Amino acid sequence: MNARPAPAWSVSHWFNADALTLESLRGRPVLLHAFQMLCPGCVQHALPQSQKVAAAFAQTDLAIVGLHTVFEHHHAMGPDSLAVYLHENRIGYPVGVDAYRDDDPAAHPLPLTMQAYAMQGTPTLCLIDRRGNLRRQHFGLLDDLRLGAEIATLLAEPADA
């Protein structure tokens, strides 16, 4: 994927962190993974992968950020349910709730960040470099070795390159 500036995030609520923005993370590589807590591919593969990445790269400046981007079953996946899910699954990295236009998922069912990134669904993984450029966007599960290699490449790049 050609590098392009990563779109800003539209988040209505944060868990495990104060409000984060791409600008506040500038200078650090970012792994953003969009998920839904009732998505089988997210639960079985993507969330465990992000937790493995968090453990494997804990001693680096890689920022791992979850984005709960709900485009179906809105009533079942609200912030209260997500708080329980994050606690029960010991997800300790920052997780934002993707916002809706006019805070109305019934009128506008696709969340704003999902739209800005033109995501096909969940899980979606995004790698953002130290300068805020989107370097990889992948729908589905990305192979662990490939993901690790791409993260290592981003970590090795200087911030001012």
Phi and psi in radians as a Rosetta constraint file:
Dihedral C 1 N 2 CA 2 C 2 CIRCULARHARMONIC -1.231 0.35
Dihedral N 2 CA 2 C 2 N 3 CIRCULARHARMONIC 2.425 0.35
Dihedral C 2 N 3 CA 3 C 3 CIRCULARHARMONIC -1.202 0.35
Dihedral N 3 CA 3 C 3 N 4 CIRCULARHARMONIC 2.377 0.35
Dihedral C 3 N 4 CA 4 C 4 CIRCULARHARMONIC -2.540 0.35
Dihedral N 4 CA 4 C 4 N 5 CIRCULARHARMONIC 2.708 0.35
Dihedral C 4 N 5 CA 5 C 5 CIRCULARHARMONIC -0.992 0.35
Dihedral N 5 CA 5 C 5 N 6 CIRCULARHARMONIC 2.292 0.35
Dihedral C 5 N 6 CA 6 C 6 CIRCULARHARMONIC -1.253 0.35
Dihedral N 6 CA 6 C 6 N 7 CIRCULARHARMONIC 2.347 0.35
Dihedral C 6 N 7 CA 7 C 7 CIRCULARHARMONIC -1.102 0.35
Dihedral N 7 CA 7 C 7 N 8 CIRCULARHARMONIC 2.654 0.35
Dihedral C 7 N 8 CA 8 C 8 CIRCULARHARMONIC -1.120 0.35
Dihedral N 8 CA 8 C 8 N 9 CIRCULARHARMONIC 2.714 0.35
Dihedral C 8 N 9 CA 9 C 9 CIRCULARHARMONIC -1.619 0.35
Dihedral N 9 CA 9 C 9 N 10 CIRCULARHARMONIC 2.492 0.35
Dihedral C 9 N 10 CA 10 C 10 CIRCULARHARMONIC -1.962 0.35
Dihedral N 10 CA 10 C 10 N 11 CIRCULARHARMONIC 1.810 0.35
Dihedral C 10 N 11 CA 11 C 11 CIRCULARHARMONIC -2.137 0.35
Dihedral N 11 CA 11 C 11 N 12 CIRCULARHARMONIC 2.280 0.35
Dihedral C 11 N 12 CA 12 C 12 CIRCULARHARMONIC -1.596 0.35
Dihedral N 12 CA 12 C 12 N 13 CIRCULARHARMONIC -0.360 0.35
Dihedral C 12 N 13 CA 13 C 13 CIRCULARHARMONIC -2.767 0.35
Dihedral N 13 CA 13 C 13 N 14 CIRCULARHARMONIC 2.489 0.35
Dihedral C 13 N 14 CA 14 C 14 CIRCULARHARMONIC -2.015 0.35
Dihedral N 14 CA 14 C 14 N 15 CIRCULARHARMONIC 2.505 0.35
Dihedral C 14 N 15 CA 15 C 15 CIRCULARHARMONIC -2.035 0.35
Dihedral N 15 CA 15 C 15 N 16 CIRCULARHARMONIC 2.538 0.35
Dihedral C 15 N 16 CA 16 C 16 CIRCULARHARMONIC 1.135 0.35
Dihedral N 16 CA 16 C 16 N 17 CIRCULARHARMONIC 0.285 0.35
Dihedral C 16 N 17 CA 17 C 17 CIRCULARHARMONIC -2.995 0.35
Dihedral N 17 CA 17 C 17 N 18 CIRCULARHARMONIC 2.765 0.35
Dihedral C 17 N 18 CA 18 C 18 CIRCULARHARMONIC -1.305 0.35
Dihedral N 18 CA 18 C 18 N 19 CIRCULARHARMONIC 3.051 0.35
Dihedral C 18 N 19 CA 19 C 19 CIRCULARHARMONIC -0.955 0.35
Dihedral N 19 CA 19 C 19 N 20 CIRCULARHARMONIC 2.247 0.35
Dihedral C 19 N 20 CA 20 C 20 CIRCULARHARMONIC -1.942 0.35
Dihedral N 20 CA 20 C 20 N 21 CIRCULARHARMONIC 2.599 0.35
Dihedral C 20 N 21 CA 21 C 21 CIRCULARHARMONIC -2.350 0.35
Dihedral N 21 CA 21 C 21 N 22 CIRCULARHARMONIC 2.830 0.35
Dihedral C 21 N 22 CA 22 C 22 CIRCULARHARMONIC -1.054 0.35
Dihedral N 22 CA 22 C 22 N 23 CIRCULARHARMONIC -0.650 0.35
Dihedral C 22 N 23 CA 23 C 23 CIRCULARHARMONIC -1.098 0.35
Dihedral N 23 CA 23 C 23 N 24 CIRCULARHARMONIC -0.685 0.35
Dihedral C 23 N 24 CA 24 C 24 CIRCULARHARMONIC -1.219 0.35
Dihedral N 24 CA 24 C 24 N 25 CIRCULARHARMONIC -0.333 0.35
Dihedral C 24 N 25 CA 25 C 25 CIRCULARHARMONIC -1.739 0.35
Dihedral N 25 CA 25 C 25 N 26 CIRCULARHARMONIC 0.021 0.35
Dihedral C 25 N 26 CA 26 C 26 CIRCULARHARMONIC -0.945 0.35
Dihedral N 26 CA 26 C 26 N 27 CIRCULARHARMONIC 2.372 0.35
Dihedral C 26 N 27 CA 27 C 27 CIRCULARHARMONIC 1.730 0.35
Dihedral N 27 CA 27 C 27 N 28 CIRCULARHARMONIC -0.196 0.35
Dihedral C 27 N 28 CA 28 C 28 CIRCULARHARMONIC -2.103 0.35
Dihedral N 28 CA 28 C 28 N 29 CIRCULARHARMONIC 2.465 0.35
Dihedral C 28 N 29 CA 29 C 29 CIRCULARHARMONIC -1.235 0.35
Dihedral N 29 CA 29 C 29 N 30 CIRCULARHARMONIC 2.591 0.35
Dihedral C 29 N 30 CA 30 C 30 CIRCULARHARMONIC -2.236 0.35
Dihedral N 30 CA 30 C 30 N 31 CIRCULARHARMONIC 2.308 0.35
Dihedral C 30 N 31 CA 31 C 31 CIRCULARHARMONIC -1.838 0.35
Dihedral N 31 CA 31 C 31 N 32 CIRCULARHARMONIC 1.970 0.35
Dihedral C 31 N 32 CA 32 C 32 CIRCULARHARMONIC -1.862 0.35
Dihedral N 32 CA 32 C 32 N 33 CIRCULARHARMONIC 2.180 0.35
Dihedral C 32 N 33 CA 33 C 33 CIRCULARHARMONIC -2.163 0.35
Dihedral N 33 CA 33 C 33 N 34 CIRCULARHARMONIC 2.191 0.35
Dihedral C 33 N 34 CA 34 C 34 CIRCULARHARMONIC -1.612 0.35
Dihedral N 34 CA 34 C 34 N 35 CIRCULARHARMONIC 2.309 0.35
Dihedral C 34 N 35 CA 35 C 35 CIRCULARHARMONIC -2.585 0.35
Dihedral N 35 CA 35 C 35 N 36 CIRCULARHARMONIC 2.939 0.35
Dihedral C 35 N 36 CA 36 C 36 CIRCULARHARMONIC -2.255 0.35
Dihedral N 36 CA 36 C 36 N 37 CIRCULARHARMONIC 2.424 0.35
Dihedral C 36 N 37 CA 37 C 37 CIRCULARHARMONIC -1.230 0.35
Dihedral N 37 CA 37 C 37 N 38 CIRCULARHARMONIC -0.223 0.35
Dihedral C 37 N 38 CA 38 C 38 CIRCULARHARMONIC -1.873 0.35
Dihedral N 38 CA 38 C 38 N 39 CIRCULARHARMONIC 0.231 0.35
Dihedral C 38 N 39 CA 39 C 39 CIRCULARHARMONIC -1.559 0.35
Dihedral N 39 CA 39 C 39 N 40 CIRCULARHARMONIC 2.047 0.35
Dihedral C 39 N 40 CA 40 C 40 CIRCULARHARMONIC -0.991 0.35
Dihedral N 40 CA 40 C 40 N 41 CIRCULARHARMONIC -0.747 0.35
Dihedral C 40 N 41 CA 41 C 41 CIRCULARHARMONIC -1.123 0.35
Dihedral N 41 CA 41 C 41 N 42 CIRCULARHARMONIC -0.585 0.35
Dihedral C 41 N 42 CA 42 C 42 CIRCULARHARMONIC -1.210 0.35
Dihedral N 42 CA 42 C 42 N 43 CIRCULARHARMONIC -0.853 0.35
Dihedral C 42 N 43 CA 43 C 43 CIRCULARHARMONIC -1.162 0.35
Dihedral N 43 CA 43 C 43 N 44 CIRCULARHARMONIC -0.748 0.35
Dihedral C 43 N 44 CA 44 C 44 CIRCULARHARMONIC -1.433 0.35
Dihedral N 44 CA 44 C 44 N 45 CIRCULARHARMONIC -0.518 0.35
Dihedral C 44 N 45 CA 45 C 45 CIRCULARHARMONIC -2.190 0.35
Dihedral N 45 CA 45 C 45 N 46 CIRCULARHARMONIC -0.984 0.35
Dihedral C 45 N 46 CA 46 C 46 CIRCULARHARMONIC -1.195 0.35
Dihedral N 46 CA 46 C 46 N 47 CIRCULARHARMONIC -0.797 0.35
Dihedral C 46 N 47 CA 47 C 47 CIRCULARHARMONIC -1.162 0.35
Dihedral N 47 CA 47 C 47 N 48 CIRCULARHARMONIC -0.767 0.35
Dihedral C 47 N 48 CA 48 C 48 CIRCULARHARMONIC -1.047 0.35
Dihedral N 48 CA 48 C 48 N 49 CIRCULARHARMONIC -0.641 0.35
Dihedral C 48 N 49 CA 49 C 49 CIRCULARHARMONIC -1.119 0.35
Dihedral N 49 CA 49 C 49 N 50 CIRCULARHARMONIC -0.759 0.35
Dihedral C 49 N 50 CA 50 C 50 CIRCULARHARMONIC -1.139 0.35
Dihedral N 50 CA 50 C 50 N 51 CIRCULARHARMONIC -0.599 0.35
Dihedral C 50 N 51 CA 51 C 51 CIRCULARHARMONIC -1.197 0.35
Dihedral N 51 CA 51 C 51 N 52 CIRCULARHARMONIC -0.657 0.35
Dihedral C 51 N 52 CA 52 C 52 CIRCULARHARMONIC -1.132 0.35
Dihedral N 52 CA 52 C 52 N 53 CIRCULARHARMONIC -0.721 0.35
Dihedral C 52 N 53 CA 53 C 53 CIRCULARHARMONIC -1.100 0.35
Dihedral N 53 CA 53 C 53 N 54 CIRCULARHARMONIC -0.756 0.35
Dihedral C 53 N 54 CA 54 C 54 CIRCULARHARMONIC -1.024 0.35
Dihedral N 54 CA 54 C 54 N 55 CIRCULARHARMONIC -0.726 0.35
Dihedral C 54 N 55 CA 55 C 55 CIRCULARHARMONIC -1.241 0.35
Dihedral N 55 CA 55 C 55 N 56 CIRCULARHARMONIC -0.780 0.35
Dihedral C 55 N 56 CA 56 C 56 CIRCULARHARMONIC -1.165 0.35
Dihedral N 56 CA 56 C 56 N 57 CIRCULARHARMONIC -0.572 0.35
Dihedral C 56 N 57 CA 57 C 57 CIRCULARHARMONIC -1.938 0.35
Dihedral N 57 CA 57 C 57 N 58 CIRCULARHARMONIC 0.399 0.35
Dihedral C 57 N 58 CA 58 C 58 CIRCULARHARMONIC -1.075 0.35
Dihedral N 58 CA 58 C 58 N 59 CIRCULARHARMONIC -0.502 0.35
Dihedral C 58 N 59 CA 59 C 59 CIRCULARHARMONIC -1.590 0.35
Dihedral N 59 CA 59 C 59 N 60 CIRCULARHARMONIC 0.212 0.35
Dihedral C 59 N 60 CA 60 C 60 CIRCULARHARMONIC -1.973 0.35
Dihedral N 60 CA 60 C 60 N 61 CIRCULARHARMONIC -3.106 0.35
Dihedral C 60 N 61 CA 61 C 61 CIRCULARHARMONIC -1.691 0.35
Dihedral N 61 CA 61 C 61 N 62 CIRCULARHARMONIC 0.281 0.35
Dihedral C 61 N 62 CA 62 C 62 CIRCULARHARMONIC -1.103 0.35
Dihedral N 62 CA 62 C 62 N 63 CIRCULARHARMONIC 2.233 0.35
Dihedral C 62 N 63 CA 63 C 63 CIRCULARHARMONIC -1.679 0.35
Dihedral N 63 CA 63 C 63 N 64 CIRCULARHARMONIC 2.205 0.35
Dihedral C 63 N 64 CA 64 C 64 CIRCULARHARMONIC -1.911 0.35
Dihedral N 64 CA 64 C 64 N 65 CIRCULARHARMONIC 2.177 0.35
Dihedral C 64 N 65 CA 65 C 65 CIRCULARHARMONIC -2.316 0.35
Dihedral N 65 CA 65 C 65 N 66 CIRCULARHARMONIC 2.241 0.35
Dihedral C 65 N 66 CA 66 C 66 CIRCULARHARMONIC -1.640 0.35
Dihedral N 66 CA 66 C 66 N 67 CIRCULARHARMONIC 2.607 0.35
Dihedral C 66 N 67 CA 67 C 67 CIRCULARHARMONIC -2.298 0.35
Dihedral N 67 CA 67 C 67 N 68 CIRCULARHARMONIC 1.910 0.35
Dihedral C 67 N 68 CA 68 C 68 CIRCULARHARMONIC -1.430 0.35
Dihedral N 68 CA 68 C 68 N 69 CIRCULARHARMONIC 1.768 0.35
Dihedral C 68 N 69 CA 69 C 69 CIRCULARHARMONIC -1.996 0.35
Dihedral N 69 CA 69 C 69 N 70 CIRCULARHARMONIC 1.726 0.35
Dihedral C 69 N 70 CA 70 C 70 CIRCULARHARMONIC -1.687 0.35
Dihedral N 70 CA 70 C 70 N 71 CIRCULARHARMONIC 2.150 0.35
Dihedral C 70 N 71 CA 71 C 71 CIRCULARHARMONIC -2.154 0.35
Dihedral N 71 CA 71 C 71 N 72 CIRCULARHARMONIC 0.161 0.35
Dihedral C 71 N 72 CA 72 C 72 CIRCULARHARMONIC -2.720 0.35
Dihedral N 72 CA 72 C 72 N 73 CIRCULARHARMONIC 2.806 0.35
Dihedral C 72 N 73 CA 73 C 73 CIRCULARHARMONIC 0.866 0.35
Dihedral N 73 CA 73 C 73 N 74 CIRCULARHARMONIC 0.780 0.35
Dihedral C 73 N 74 CA 74 C 74 CIRCULARHARMONIC -0.959 0.35
Dihedral N 74 CA 74 C 74 N 75 CIRCULARHARMONIC -0.704 0.35
Dihedral C 74 N 75 CA 75 C 75 CIRCULARHARMONIC -1.137 0.35
Dihedral N 75 CA 75 C 75 N 76 CIRCULARHARMONIC -0.453 0.35
Dihedral C 75 N 76 CA 76 C 76 CIRCULARHARMONIC -1.603 0.35
Dihedral N 76 CA 76 C 76 N 77 CIRCULARHARMONIC -0.228 0.35
Dihedral C 76 N 77 CA 77 C 77 CIRCULARHARMONIC -2.144 0.35
Dihedral N 77 CA 77 C 77 N 78 CIRCULARHARMONIC 0.737 0.35
Dihedral C 77 N 78 CA 78 C 78 CIRCULARHARMONIC -1.330 0.35
Dihedral N 78 CA 78 C 78 N 79 CIRCULARHARMONIC 3.060 0.35
Dihedral C 78 N 79 CA 79 C 79 CIRCULARHARMONIC -1.004 0.35
Dihedral N 79 CA 79 C 79 N 80 CIRCULARHARMONIC -0.627 0.35
Dihedral C 79 N 80 CA 80 C 80 CIRCULARHARMONIC -1.121 0.35
Dihedral N 80 CA 80 C 80 N 81 CIRCULARHARMONIC -0.773 0.35
Dihedral C 80 N 81 CA 81 C 81 CIRCULARHARMONIC -1.150 0.35
Dihedral N 81 CA 81 C 81 N 82 CIRCULARHARMONIC -0.680 0.35
Dihedral C 81 N 82 CA 82 C 82 CIRCULARHARMONIC -1.124 0.35
Dihedral N 82 CA 82 C 82 N 83 CIRCULARHARMONIC -0.698 0.35
Dihedral C 82 N 83 CA 83 C 83 CIRCULARHARMONIC -1.011 0.35
Dihedral N 83 CA 83 C 83 N 84 CIRCULARHARMONIC -0.771 0.35
Dihedral C 83 N 84 CA 84 C 84 CIRCULARHARMONIC -1.135 0.35
Dihedral N 84 CA 84 C 84 N 85 CIRCULARHARMONIC -0.783 0.35
Dihedral C 84 N 85 CA 85 C 85 CIRCULARHARMONIC -1.024 0.35
Dihedral N 85 CA 85 C 85 N 86 CIRCULARHARMONIC -0.828 0.35
Dihedral C 85 N 86 CA 86 C 86 CIRCULARHARMONIC -1.091 0.35
Dihedral N 86 CA 86 C 86 N 87 CIRCULARHARMONIC -0.725 0.35
Dihedral C 86 N 87 CA 87 C 87 CIRCULARHARMONIC -1.148 0.35
Dihedral N 87 CA 87 C 87 N 88 CIRCULARHARMONIC -0.862 0.35
Dihedral C 87 N 88 CA 88 C 88 CIRCULARHARMONIC -1.103 0.35
Dihedral N 88 CA 88 C 88 N 89 CIRCULARHARMONIC -0.548 0.35
Dihedral C 88 N 89 CA 89 C 89 CIRCULARHARMONIC -1.718 0.35
Dihedral N 89 CA 89 C 89 N 90 CIRCULARHARMONIC 0.129 0.35
Dihedral C 89 N 90 CA 90 C 90 CIRCULARHARMONIC 0.941 0.35
Dihedral N 90 CA 90 C 90 N 91 CIRCULARHARMONIC 0.772 0.35
Dihedral C 90 N 91 CA 91 C 91 CIRCULARHARMONIC -1.578 0.35
Dihedral N 91 CA 91 C 91 N 92 CIRCULARHARMONIC 1.915 0.35
Dihedral C 91 N 92 CA 92 C 92 CIRCULARHARMONIC -1.828 0.35
Dihedral N 92 CA 92 C 92 N 93 CIRCULARHARMONIC -0.147 0.35
Dihedral C 92 N 93 CA 93 C 93 CIRCULARHARMONIC -1.419 0.35
Dihedral N 93 CA 93 C 93 N 94 CIRCULARHARMONIC 2.858 0.35
Dihedral C 93 N 94 CA 94 C 94 CIRCULARHARMONIC -1.066 0.35
Dihedral N 94 CA 94 C 94 N 95 CIRCULARHARMONIC 2.404 0.35
Dihedral C 94 N 95 CA 95 C 95 CIRCULARHARMONIC -2.330 0.35
Dihedral N 95 CA 95 C 95 N 96 CIRCULARHARMONIC 2.177 0.35
Dihedral C 95 N 96 CA 96 C 96 CIRCULARHARMONIC -1.821 0.35
Dihedral N 96 CA 96 C 96 N 97 CIRCULARHARMONIC 2.647 0.35
Dihedral C 96 N 97 CA 97 C 97 CIRCULARHARMONIC -1.711 0.35
Dihedral N 97 CA 97 C 97 N 98 CIRCULARHARMONIC 2.042 0.35
Dihedral C 97 N 98 CA 98 C 98 CIRCULARHARMONIC -1.060 0.35
Dihedral N 98 CA 98 C 98 N 99 CIRCULARHARMONIC 2.261 0.35
Dihedral C 98 N 99 CA 99 C 99 CIRCULARHARMONIC -1.456 0.35
Dihedral N 99 CA 99 C 99 N 100 CIRCULARHARMONIC 2.783 0.35
Dihedral C 99 N 100 CA 100 C 100 CIRCULARHARMONIC -1.950 0.35
Dihedral N 100 CA 100 C 100 N 101 CIRCULARHARMONIC 2.640 0.35
Dihedral C 100 N 101 CA 101 C 101 CIRCULARHARMONIC -1.095 0.35
Dihedral N 101 CA 101 C 101 N 102 CIRCULARHARMONIC 2.295 0.35
Dihedral C 101 N 102 CA 102 C 102 CIRCULARHARMONIC 1.047 0.35
Dihedral N 102 CA 102 C 102 N 103 CIRCULARHARMONIC 0.347 0.35
Dihedral C 102 N 103 CA 103 C 103 CIRCULARHARMONIC 0.888 0.35
Dihedral N 103 CA 103 C 103 N 104 CIRCULARHARMONIC 0.628 0.35
Dihedral C 103 N 104 CA 104 C 104 CIRCULARHARMONIC -2.264 0.35
Dihedral N 104 CA 104 C 104 N 105 CIRCULARHARMONIC 1.534 0.35
Dihedral C 104 N 105 CA 105 C 105 CIRCULARHARMONIC -1.151 0.35
Dihedral N 105 CA 105 C 105 N 106 CIRCULARHARMONIC -0.381 0.35
Dihedral C 105 N 106 CA 106 C 106 CIRCULARHARMONIC -1.223 0.35
Dihedral N 106 CA 106 C 106 N 107 CIRCULARHARMONIC -0.707 0.35
Dihedral C 106 N 107 CA 107 C 107 CIRCULARHARMONIC -1.459 0.35
Dihedral N 107 CA 107 C 107 N 108 CIRCULARHARMONIC -0.551 0.35
Dihedral C 107 N 108 CA 108 C 108 CIRCULARHARMONIC -2.323 0.35
Dihedral N 108 CA 108 C 108 N 109 CIRCULARHARMONIC 1.456 0.35
Dihedral C 108 N 109 CA 109 C 109 CIRCULARHARMONIC -1.224 0.35
Dihedral N 109 CA 109 C 109 N 110 CIRCULARHARMONIC -0.286 0.35
Dihedral C 109 N 110 CA 110 C 110 CIRCULARHARMONIC -1.673 0.35
Dihedral N 110 CA 110 C 110 N 111 CIRCULARHARMONIC 2.176 0.35
Dihedral C 110 N 111 CA 111 C 111 CIRCULARHARMONIC -1.120 0.35
Dihedral N 111 CA 111 C 111 N 112 CIRCULARHARMONIC 2.742 0.35
Dihedral C 111 N 112 CA 112 C 112 CIRCULARHARMONIC -1.161 0.35
Dihedral N 112 CA 112 C 112 N 113 CIRCULARHARMONIC -0.753 0.35
Dihedral C 112 N 113 CA 113 C 113 CIRCULARHARMONIC -1.192 0.35
Dihedral N 113 CA 113 C 113 N 114 CIRCULARHARMONIC -0.686 0.35
Dihedral C 113 N 114 CA 114 C 114 CIRCULARHARMONIC -1.006 0.35
Dihedral N 114 CA 114 C 114 N 115 CIRCULARHARMONIC -0.737 0.35
Dihedral C 114 N 115 CA 115 C 115 CIRCULARHARMONIC -1.160 0.35
Dihedral N 115 CA 115 C 115 N 116 CIRCULARHARMONIC -0.788 0.35
Dihedral C 115 N 116 CA 116 C 116 CIRCULARHARMONIC -1.069 0.35
Dihedral N 116 CA 116 C 116 N 117 CIRCULARHARMONIC -0.596 0.35
Dihedral C 116 N 117 CA 117 C 117 CIRCULARHARMONIC -1.613 0.35
Dihedral N 117 CA 117 C 117 N 118 CIRCULARHARMONIC -0.029 0.35
Dihedral C 117 N 118 CA 118 C 118 CIRCULARHARMONIC 0.911 0.35
Dihedral N 118 CA 118 C 118 N 119 CIRCULARHARMONIC 0.807 0.35
Dihedral C 118 N 119 CA 119 C 119 CIRCULARHARMONIC -1.219 0.35
Dihedral N 119 CA 119 C 119 N 120 CIRCULARHARMONIC 2.490 0.35
Dihedral C 119 N 120 CA 120 C 120 CIRCULARHARMONIC -1.437 0.35
Dihedral N 120 CA 120 C 120 N 121 CIRCULARHARMONIC -0.353 0.35
Dihedral C 120 N 121 CA 121 C 121 CIRCULARHARMONIC 2.814 0.35
Dihedral N 121 CA 121 C 121 N 122 CIRCULARHARMONIC -2.784 0.35
Dihedral C 121 N 122 CA 122 C 122 CIRCULARHARMONIC -2.160 0.35
Dihedral N 122 CA 122 C 122 N 123 CIRCULARHARMONIC 2.570 0.35
Dihedral C 122 N 123 CA 123 C 123 CIRCULARHARMONIC -1.393 0.35
Dihedral N 123 CA 123 C 123 N 124 CIRCULARHARMONIC 2.568 0.35
Dihedral C 123 N 124 CA 124 C 124 CIRCULARHARMONIC -2.242 0.35
Dihedral N 124 CA 124 C 124 N 125 CIRCULARHARMONIC 2.292 0.35
Dihedral C 124 N 125 CA 125 C 125 CIRCULARHARMONIC -1.937 0.35
Dihedral N 125 CA 125 C 125 N 126 CIRCULARHARMONIC 2.338 0.35
Dihedral C 125 N 126 CA 126 C 126 CIRCULARHARMONIC -2.202 0.35
Dihedral N 126 CA 126 C 126 N 127 CIRCULARHARMONIC 2.349 0.35
Dihedral C 126 N 127 CA 127 C 127 CIRCULARHARMONIC -1.950 0.35
Dihedral N 127 CA 127 C 127 N 128 CIRCULARHARMONIC 2.211 0.35
Dihedral C 127 N 128 CA 128 C 128 CIRCULARHARMONIC -2.111 0.35
Dihedral N 128 CA 128 C 128 N 129 CIRCULARHARMONIC 2.276 0.35
Dihedral C 128 N 129 CA 129 C 129 CIRCULARHARMONIC -1.412 0.35
Dihedral N 129 CA 129 C 129 N 130 CIRCULARHARMONIC 3.101 0.35
Dihedral C 129 N 130 CA 130 C 130 CIRCULARHARMONIC -1.062 0.35
Dihedral N 130 CA 130 C 130 N 131 CIRCULARHARMONIC -0.401 0.35
Dihedral C 130 N 131 CA 131 C 131 CIRCULARHARMONIC -1.618 0.35
Dihedral N 131 CA 131 C 131 N 132 CIRCULARHARMONIC 0.003 0.35
Dihedral C 131 N 132 CA 132 C 132 CIRCULARHARMONIC 1.558 0.35
Dihedral N 132 CA 132 C 132 N 133 CIRCULARHARMONIC 0.297 0.35
Dihedral C 132 N 133 CA 133 C 133 CIRCULARHARMONIC -1.639 0.35
Dihedral N 133 CA 133 C 133 N 134 CIRCULARHARMONIC 2.377 0.35
Dihedral C 133 N 134 CA 134 C 134 CIRCULARHARMONIC -1.311 0.35
Dihedral N 134 CA 134 C 134 N 135 CIRCULARHARMONIC 1.991 0.35
Dihedral C 134 N 135 CA 135 C 135 CIRCULARHARMONIC -1.790 0.35
Dihedral N 135 CA 135 C 135 N 136 CIRCULARHARMONIC -0.405 0.35
Dihedral C 135 N 136 CA 136 C 136 CIRCULARHARMONIC -2.648 0.35
Dihedral N 136 CA 136 C 136 N 137 CIRCULARHARMONIC 2.358 0.35
Dihedral C 136 N 137 CA 137 C 137 CIRCULARHARMONIC -2.357 0.35
Dihedral N 137 CA 137 C 137 N 138 CIRCULARHARMONIC 2.167 0.35
Dihedral C 137 N 138 CA 138 C 138 CIRCULARHARMONIC -2.378 0.35
Dihedral N 138 CA 138 C 138 N 139 CIRCULARHARMONIC 2.172 0.35
Dihedral C 138 N 139 CA 139 C 139 CIRCULARHARMONIC -1.563 0.35
Dihedral N 139 CA 139 C 139 N 140 CIRCULARHARMONIC 2.246 0.35
Dihedral C 139 N 140 CA 140 C 140 CIRCULARHARMONIC 1.730 0.35
Dihedral N 140 CA 140 C 140 N 141 CIRCULARHARMONIC -2.862 0.35
Dihedral C 140 N 141 CA 141 C 141 CIRCULARHARMONIC -1.639 0.35
Dihedral N 141 CA 141 C 141 N 142 CIRCULARHARMONIC 2.309 0.35
Dihedral C 141 N 142 CA 142 C 142 CIRCULARHARMONIC -1.704 0.35
Dihedral N 142 CA 142 C 142 N 143 CIRCULARHARMONIC 2.387 0.35
Dihedral C 142 N 143 CA 143 C 143 CIRCULARHARMONIC -0.914 0.35
Dihedral N 143 CA 143 C 143 N 144 CIRCULARHARMONIC 2.384 0.35
Dihedral C 143 N 144 CA 144 C 144 CIRCULARHARMONIC -0.979 0.35
Dihedral N 144 CA 144 C 144 N 145 CIRCULARHARMONIC -0.791 0.35
Dihedral C 144 N 145 CA 145 C 145 CIRCULARHARMONIC -1.135 0.35
Dihedral N 145 CA 145 C 145 N 146 CIRCULARHARMONIC -0.741 0.35
Dihedral C 145 N 146 CA 146 C 146 CIRCULARHARMONIC -1.111 0.35
Dihedral N 146 CA 146 C 146 N 147 CIRCULARHARMONIC -0.759 0.35
Dihedral C 146 N 147 CA 147 C 147 CIRCULARHARMONIC -1.072 0.35
Dihedral N 147 CA 147 C 147 N 148 CIRCULARHARMONIC -0.787 0.35
Dihedral C 147 N 148 CA 148 C 148 CIRCULARHARMONIC -1.050 0.35
Dihedral N 148 CA 148 C 148 N 149 CIRCULARHARMONIC -0.729 0.35
Dihedral C 148 N 149 CA 149 C 149 CIRCULARHARMONIC -1.137 0.35
Dihedral N 149 CA 149 C 149 N 150 CIRCULARHARMONIC -0.726 0.35
Dihedral C 149 N 150 CA 150 C 150 CIRCULARHARMONIC -1.187 0.35
Dihedral N 150 CA 150 C 150 N 151 CIRCULARHARMONIC -0.645 0.35
Dihedral C 150 N 151 CA 151 C 151 CIRCULARHARMONIC -1.140 0.35
Dihedral N 151 CA 151 C 151 N 152 CIRCULARHARMONIC -0.767 0.35
Dihedral C 151 N 152 CA 152 C 152 CIRCULARHARMONIC -1.048 0.35
Dihedral N 152 CA 152 C 152 N 153 CIRCULARHARMONIC -0.674 0.35
Dihedral C 152 N 153 CA 153 C 153 CIRCULARHARMONIC -1.079 0.35
Dihedral N 153 CA 153 C 153 N 154 CIRCULARHARMONIC -0.796 0.35
Dihedral C 153 N 154 CA 154 C 154 CIRCULARHARMONIC -1.118 0.35
Dihedral N 154 CA 154 C 154 N 155 CIRCULARHARMONIC -0.694 0.35
Dihedral C 154 N 155 CA 155 C 155 CIRCULARHARMONIC -1.137 0.35
Dihedral N 155 CA 155 C 155 N 156 CIRCULARHARMONIC -0.559 0.35
Dihedral C 155 N 156 CA 156 C 156 CIRCULARHARMONIC -1.372 0.35
Dihedral N 156 CA 156 C 156 N 157 CIRCULARHARMONIC -0.283 0.35
Dihedral C 156 N 157 CA 157 C 157 CIRCULARHARMONIC -1.349 0.35
Dihedral N 157 CA 157 C 157 N 158 CIRCULARHARMONIC 2.410 0.35
Dihedral C 157 N 158 CA 158 C 158 CIRCULARHARMONIC -1.253 0.35
Dihedral N 158 CA 158 C 158 N 159 CIRCULARHARMONIC 2.669 0.35
Dihedral C 158 N 159 CA 159 C 159 CIRCULARHARMONIC -1.172 0.35
Dihedral N 159 CA 159 C 159 N 160 CIRCULARHARMONIC -0.491 0.35
Dihedral C 159 N 160 CA 160 C 160 CIRCULARHARMONIC -1.748 0.35
Dihedral N 160 CA 160 C 160 N 161 CIRCULARHARMONIC 0.232 0.35
